[in-house]
């Protein structure tokens, strides 16, 4: 009877954990260094096609040539950011350099003027937050939860796998923008593209490619951008040409060797036939 009870309790704990009802709270170290605001670009981005001054939730990913990604959220009336990590391993690194420049949403108007003011701020806001982790239907989630409903900027740095294809799994409707590093690109069918196709793309003042997805009401399962140095397609073409040229040499060599072997075999057979005829005489 005791064994049955223990097994039942273990089963209940496993079931609750599998459904995501147990949070893994991540302690926020009080001795963390002060956030570095200068690491981020607080660009006030709005949907220009709407001809409106109203700001809506927008998430911008500033990708890099290594495994670091800077993420900037423009938030309106928000209490929680739900982050689905791109690194699903147990070695997933936590969010770092969290910067909050915002006010209580009840006393803040979500306009471009207000956000322009936030973008020029010299310090962070006194808004508390907690970080928790949760598994929902087998998918890991990281939650950045604020002590009040806020409107403003939230920025952090996250790690991505050591490869240049970034995957974002939307958890709530918002405008999504990917900013590639300088001298990087995407769109070549043989090297990599952005999926789904972005609603807009352009070069910013620093020559970086920007990709925008505006309407995520019907959210895709994921947004993926495979990006690479601008020289990658040319390098790939050169490699393909070298491989084709090498294959042509191998095939030509094979053809001539086979032809020579056939000639030698024919000569041997012809000589053998002549020997037989001599013996018959």
Secondary structure, DSSP 8 states (H G I E B T S, - for coil): -HHHHHHHHHHHHHHHHHTT-S-EEE---TT-----GGGS-------GGGT--B---EEEEE--SSSEEEEEEEEEEEEEEEE--S--STT----EEEEEEEEEGGG---BHHHHHHHHT-SS-----EEEEEEEETTEEEEEEEEEEEEEEEEEEEEE--SSSEEEE---S--EEEEE--TTEE--BTTTB-EES--SEEEE-TTS-EEEEE---SS--S-EEEE-EETTHHHHHHHHHHHHHHHHHHHHHHHHHHHHHHHHHHHHHHHHHHHHHHHHH-
